[in-house]
Amino acid sequence: QAALARRHQDADGEWVASRFELYINGVELANGYDELVDAEEQRLRFSEDNAERRRLGLSEVDIDEQLLAALDHGMPASAGVALGMDRLIQLALGKARLEDVLTFSTANC
């Protein structure tokens, strides 16, 4: 679930994604990760994902060559966090469902 995150070895020597999620009262409010900036590793992940899709009988996804070119060019080390404003509003208003704070319906999405 962390295709664009850098990996590191944990205390047990297992490779894990360098990422986190922030939950408050059971609601995911934010998630973030340490960006993978190695073009070779990213291309390998894209290729492995497509191999798994073929194995499952799914169509392949186009490899993002622009992202790989940016990484090859020397994208600096970076990280980011995505905050769900809709979820923040849900928590602030004490609503049980995200749909209670959205201004549009997601029923047909």
C-alpha positions in Angstrom: 0.0 0.0 0.0 3.0 2.3 -0.1 4.2 2.1 -3.7 6.0 5.5 -3.5 7.5 5.2 0.0 11.1 4.6 0.9 11.7 1.3 2.8 13.8 0.6 5.8 14.5 -2.5 8.0 12.7 -2.6 11.4 14.2 -4.0 14.6 13.5 -7.5 13.4 15.2 -7.0 10.1 12.0 -6.9 8.1 11.6 -4.5 5.3 8.8 -2.0 5.9 7.5 1.2 4.3 8.7 4.4 5.9 5.2 5.7 6.4 2.6 6.5 9.1 -1.1 7.1 9.6 -2.8 9.3 12.2 -6.1 8.1 13.7 -8.3 10.0 16.1 -11.3 8.3 17.5 -11.0 5.5 14.9 -11.0 8.0 11.9 -7.9 8.2 9.7 -7.1 11.9 9.7 -3.7 11.9 7.9 -1.1 9.8 6.4 2.4 10.4 5.2 5.6 8.8 4.1 9.3 9.3 3.3 9.4 9.6 -0.6 11.2 7.0 -2.6 13.6 9.0 -4.8 15.5 6.1 -6.3 14.4 5.8 -10.0 15.8 2.3 -10.4 13.9 1.0 -7.3 10.7 2.8 -8.4 10.9 1.3 -11.9 11.4 -2.2 -10.3 8.3 -1.7 -8.1 6.3 -0.6 -11.1 7.4 -3.7 -13.1 6.7 -6.0 -10.1 3.2 -4.5 -9.8 2.5 -5.1 -13.4 3.8 -8.7 -13.2 1.4 -9.3 -10.3 -1.5 -7.7 -12.3 -0.7 -10.0 -15.2 -0.7 -13.0 -12.9 -4.1 -12.0 -11.6 -5.4 -11.5 -15.1 -5.7 -7.7 -14.8 -4.5 -5.2 -17.4 -1.2 -3.5 -16.8 -0.9 0.1 -15.6 1.3 2.5 -17.7 4.6 3.2 -16.0 4.9 6.9 -15.1 7.9 7.7 -17.2 7.7 11.4 -16.2 8.1 10.5 -12.5 11.0 8.2 -13.3 12.7 11.0 -15.4 12.3 13.4 -12.4 13.8 10.9 -10.1 16.7 10.3 -12.6 17.3 14.0 -12.8 17.9 14.1 -9.0 14.7 14.6 -7.0 15.9 15.6 -3.5 15.0 13.6 -0.4 11.5 14.6 0.7 8.5 13.6 2.7 4.9 14.6 2.9 1.7 14.4 4.9 -1.9 14.3 3.5 -4.5 15.7 5.9 -8.1 14.9 5.1 -9.9 18.2 5.7 -13.2 16.5 5.3 -12.3 14.1 8.1 -11.0 17.0 10.2 -14.4 18.7 9.8 -16.1 15.4 10.6 -14.2 15.1 13.9 -14.7 18.8 14.8 -18.4 18.5 14.3 -18.7 15.2 16.1 -20.3 13.5 13.1 -20.3 9.7 12.9 -20.2 9.5 9.1 -18.0 11.3 6.6 -21.1 11.6 4.3 -22.6 13.9 7.0 -20.1 16.7 6.2 -19.6 16.3 2.4 -21.1 18.9 0.1 -21.7 16.3 -2.6 -22.9 12.8 -2.9 -20.4 9.9 -3.4 -23.2 7.4 -4.0 -22.4 7.1 -7.8 -18.6 7.3 -7.5 
